Each structure stands twice: as C-alpha cells, then as structure tokens.
Amino acid sequence: MLLNIRDDCKKFSPIDYMNQFAGHRPDNGLGITMISNLASDIKYLNTFGLNIVHITA
C-alpha cells in the first residue's frame, strides 16, 4: 500500500520529528508514531512550498 500526502502548510518533516524524539514518545504526535510503526518506508520532500510525504506499508 502506498499513501501520498501533499499540503501547503508550513514546512514539517515527520522524519525529522521522529528522529528528534527517538527513544521516548512525546506527549503529542501519537498519529505520527502510529504511522511510523506501521510503515515500511517514509519519504519526505518539501518543494515549491508543498510538503510531500510518501508512506509505504
């Protein structure tokens, strides 16, 4: 399964977010934590003012 998400919000890398909190789960970010545990691969790109996330499960 492949999920592609694109938005024009402020720059936000879920990969950097998860690396920042490696080893302990923050009080927020439950959705990102659940998806990262289910995904086999997550790729992030910010281009032309868009956040683009490719999630493979």
C-alpha positions as CSV (number, residue, x, y, z in Angstrom):
1,M,0.0,0.0,0.0
2,L,1.2,3.5,-0.8
3,L,-0.1,6.7,0.7
4,N,0.9,10.1,-0.7
5,I,0.1,13.2,1.2
6,R,0.6,16.7,-0.1
7,D,-0.2,20.0,1.6
8,D,0.8,23.7,1.5
9,C,1.2,24.2,5.3
10,K,4.4,25.3,6.9
11,K,7.4,23.0,6.4
12,F,7.2,19.9,8.6
13,S,9.2,16.8,8.2
14,P,7.7,13.8,10.0
15,I,11.0,12.0,9.7
16,D,12.9,14.8,11.4
17,Y,10.2,15.0,14.1
18,M,10.5,11.2,14.8
19,N,14.3,11.4,14.9
20,Q,14.2,14.3,17.3
21,F,12.2,12.2,19.8
22,A,14.0,8.9,19.2
23,G,13.9,6.8,22.4
24,H,11.0,8.4,24.0
25,R,7.5,9.4,22.9
26,P,6.4,13.0,23.3
27,D,3.0,13.8,24.7
28,N,1.8,14.7,21.3
29,G,2.5,13.1,17.9
30,L,0.6,9.9,18.5
31,G,-0.6,9.8,14.9
32,I,2.9,10.2,13.5
33,T,4.2,7.5,15.9
34,M,1.4,5.0,14.9
35,I,2.1,5.6,11.2
36,S,5.8,5.3,11.5
37,N,5.4,2.0,13.4
38,L,3.1,0.6,10.6
39,A,5.1,1.9,7.6
40,S,8.0,0.1,6.0
41,D,9.2,3.4,4.4
42,I,8.5,7.1,4.8
43,K,9.9,9.7,2.4
44,Y,9.5,13.5,2.8
45,L,10.1,16.3,0.3
46,N,9.4,20.0,0.5
47,T,9.3,21.6,-2.9
48,F,7.5,24.5,-4.4
49,G,6.1,25.4,-1.0
50,L,4.5,21.9,-0.6
51,N,5.1,19.2,1.9
52,I,5.0,15.9,0.2
53,V,5.1,12.6,2.2
54,H,5.2,9.2,0.6
55,I,4.3,6.4,3.0
56,T,4.8,2.7,2.1
57,A,3.3,-0.1,4.2
